Amino acid sequence: MPLPLSTKEGHAHWRDLFYDVVQTGLCTGCSGCVVVCPHQVLDYRNLTPVQTLDTADTCVHGEKGCDTCARACPRIGYGAPEVDRLLFGREKQPEELCGIHQEIVFARSREPRVRARTQDGGIASTLAIWALEAGEIDGVLTSSNGAEWHPLDSGAYVATSAEEVLAGGMSRYTYVPTPLPLKQAVKDGYSRLALMAVPCQTEFVRKLMTTKVKKYYSRVALVVGLLCSETFEFEPFITQTMVERRAIDVHNVHKINIKGKVIVYPKDGGDPVAIPLKEVRPMARSHCHHCPDFTAEHADISLGGLGQDGWTLTLIRTEVGRTFWEGLKASGLIEVRPAEEEPEVLDLMRRLAIKSRKRVVEAGDRWYSRPQPLPSELTP
């Protein structure tokens, strides 16, 4: 068994990540440790970090190795209150279950071509395209379901054009490590990237900010978080549930959405196929059961399709997010309306945030590695 972190001169290394995070199922698969490894001894296989020489628990760089991989891991030494202070100048209050934010609105793209190829209101894609074309960013760390991947799966890459952004506009609900291309992007000279990521991946960038790994976090100009309860294992979710049990033609799927159930929309205009959530819940990735963050609380802007068909629920959080958001609004590419018009959606967001937080409390976990204040309704 590995020694407690406190006995190793206060520094965690690969061995700690291997035993305490990877082996326990806490690893999110965010790929952060692989991205930042300065010695090229970590690889990423089957959504999991591994040693390049398959030496399991010993860093091939040395018995203790360096601590850079641990400095990137949101599951070791992560302090949510510290990130709150860094981004917002204060810690969030226990009742702020959806995190600190400046404004919540509904928004959607005005572009028919965007809405036809994206999820819900198409705001993530519209924001990325506008920022690229306005010169605010030089690339987007995102996902695509291009020809090199299964039709209902996606891979991580850097998008640099509207067409490349739209290639990943539809959600598949299987896990894609969108931060992974950051390592090569830095080598290629990208200096102002946008990261489109689920909550566990946004925390990777914020952990780097608190541990001063500037080489990588300084290249991310905008963090866009996607509301997420869980992601699913590809084989049971796609192959077993959709193909084998329901004979869904993977080449005839327009999009997949989750609105109280999994809904598969065909390209040919036929009737959508509905799959009960209780059927696929056991297929969620194990680390999702240890994640308390439904709303991507430390993103600059958080986005999600929450019950409103054709609209994106949008949370503006940081000053960086506000600057990008005001630029997007001024472009005329989107329409916006107050979220208060749909109070039931805001209530749903809060209830889903509570559900995510409760599953962590019930499992006996803390908020990552450091305690986070909880409202009385969640206190054991």
Secondary structure in CASP SS format (residue, H / E / C, confidence):
PFRMAT SS
TARGET T0000
AUTHOR 0000-0000-0000
METHOD secondary structure of the structure
MODEL  1
M C 1.00
P C 1.00
L C 1.00
P C 1.00
L H 1.00
S H 1.00
T H 1.00
K C 1.00
E C 1.00
G C 1.00
H C 1.00
A C 1.00
H C 1.00
W H 1.00
R H 1.00
D H 1.00
L H 1.00
F H 1.00
Y H 1.00
D H 1.00
V H 1.00
V H 1.00
Q C 1.00
T C 1.00
G C 1.00
L C 1.00
C C 1.00
T C 1.00
G C 1.00
C C 1.00
S C 1.00
G H 1.00
C H 1.00
V H 1.00
V H 1.00
V H 1.00
C C 1.00
P C 1.00
H C 1.00
Q C 1.00
V C 1.00
L E 1.00
D E 1.00
Y E 1.00
R E 1.00
N C 1.00
L C 1.00
T E 1.00
P E 1.00
V E 1.00
Q E 1.00
T C 1.00
L C 1.00
D C 1.00
T C 1.00
A C 1.00
D C 1.00
T C 1.00
C C 1.00
V C 1.00
H C 1.00
G C 1.00
E C 1.00
K C 1.00
G C 1.00
C C 1.00
D C 1.00
T H 1.00
C H 1.00
A H 1.00
R H 1.00
A H 1.00
C C 1.00
P C 1.00
R C 1.00
I C 1.00
G C 1.00
Y C 1.00
G C 1.00
A H 1.00
P H 1.00
E H 1.00
V H 1.00
D H 1.00
R H 1.00
L H 1.00
L H 1.00
F H 1.00
G C 1.00
R C 1.00
E C 1.00
K C 1.00
Q C 1.00
P C 1.00
E C 1.00
E C 1.00
L C 1.00
C C 1.00
G C 1.00
I C 1.00
H C 1.00
Q C 1.00
E E 1.00
I E 1.00
V E 1.00
F E 1.00
A E 1.00
R E 1.00
S E 1.00
R C 1.00
E C 1.00
P H 1.00
R H 1.00
V H 1.00
R H 1.00
A H 1.00
R C 1.00
T C 1.00
Q C 1.00
D C 1.00
G C 1.00
G C 1.00
I H 1.00
A H 1.00
S H 1.00
T H 1.00
L H 1.00
A H 1.00
I H 1.00
W H 1.00
A H 1.00
L H 1.00
E H 1.00
A C 1.00
G C 1.00
E C 1.00
I C 1.00
D C 1.00
G E 1.00
V E 1.00
L E 1.00
T E 1.00
S E 1.00
S E 1.00
N C 1.00
G C 1.00
A C 1.00
E C 1.00
W C 1.00
H C 1.00
P C 1.00
L C 1.00
D C 1.00
S C 1.00
G E 1.00
A E 1.00
Y E 1.00
V E 1.00
A E 1.00
T C 1.00
S C 1.00
A H 1.00
E H 1.00
E H 1.00
V H 1.00
L H 1.00
A C 1.00
G C 1.00
G C 1.00
M C 1.00
S C 1.00
R C 1.00
Y C 1.00
T E 1.00
Y C 1.00
V C 1.00
P C 1.00
T C 1.00
P C 1.00
L C 1.00
P C 1.00
L H 1.00
K H 1.00
Q H 1.00
A H 1.00
V H 1.00
K H 1.00
D C 1.00
G C 1.00
Y C 1.00
S C 1.00
R C 1.00
L E 1.00
A E 1.00
L E 1.00
M E 1.00
A E 1.00
V C 1.00
P H 1.00
C H 1.00
Q H 1.00
T H 1.00
E H 1.00
F H 1.00
V H 1.00
R H 1.00
K H 1.00
L H 1.00
M H 1.00
T H 1.00
T H 1.00
K C 1.00
V C 1.00
K H 1.00
K H 1.00
Y H 1.00
Y H 1.00
S C 1.00
R C 1.00
V E 1.00
A E 1.00
L E 1.00
V E 1.00
V E 1.00
G E 1.00
L E 1.00
L C 1.00
C C 1.00
S C 1.00
E C 1.00
T C 1.00
F E 1.00
E C 1.00
F H 1.00
E H 1.00
P H 1.00
F H 1.00
I H 1.00
T H 1.00
Q H 1.00
T H 1.00
M H 1.00
V H 1.00
E H 1.00
R C 1.00
R C 1.00
A C 1.00
I C 1.00
D C 1.00
V H 1.00
H H 1.00
N H 1.00
V E 1.00
H E 1.00
K E 1.00
I E 1.00
N E 1.00
I E 1.00
K C 1.00
G C 1.00
K E 1.00
V E 1.00
I E 1.00
V E 1.00
Y E 1.00
P E 1.00
K C 1.00
D C 1.00
G C 1.00
G C 1.00
D C 1.00
P C 1.00
V E 1.00
A E 1.00
I E 1.00
P E 1.00
L H 1.00
K H 1.00
E H 1.00
V H 1.00
R H 1.00
P H 1.00
M H 1.00
A E 1.00
R C 1.00
S H 1.00
H H 1.00
C H 1.00
H H 1.00
H H 1.00
C C 1.00
P C 1.00
D C 1.00
F C 1.00
T C 1.00
A C 1.00
E C 1.00
H C 1.00
A C 1.00
D C 1.00
I E 1.00
S E 1.00
L E 1.00
G E 1.00
G C 1.00
L C 1.00
G C 1.00
Q C 1.00
D C 1.00
G C 1.00
W C 1.00
T E 1.00
L E 1.00
T E 1.00
L E 1.00
I E 1.00
R C 1.00
T C 1.00
E H 1.00
V H 1.00
G H 1.00
R H 1.00
T H 1.00
F H 1.00
W H 1.00
E H 1.00
G H 1.00
L H 1.00
K H 1.00
A H 1.00
S H 1.00
G C 1.00
L C 1.00
I E 1.00
E E 1.00
V E 1.00
R E 1.00
P E 1.00
A H 1.00
E H 1.00
E H 1.00
E C 1.00
P H 1.00
E H 1.00
V H 1.00
L H 1.00
D H 1.00
L H 1.00
M H 1.00
R H 1.00
R H 1.00
L H 1.00
A H 1.00
I H 1.00
K H 1.00
S H 1.00
R H 1.00
K H 1.00
R H 1.00
V H 1.00
V H 1.00
E H 1.00
A C 1.00
G C 1.00
D C 1.00
R C 1.00
W C 1.00
Y C 1.00
S C 1.00
R C 1.00
P C 1.00
Q C 1.00
P C 1.00
L C 1.00
P C 1.00
S H 1.00
E H 1.00
L H 1.00
T C 1.00
P C 1.00
END
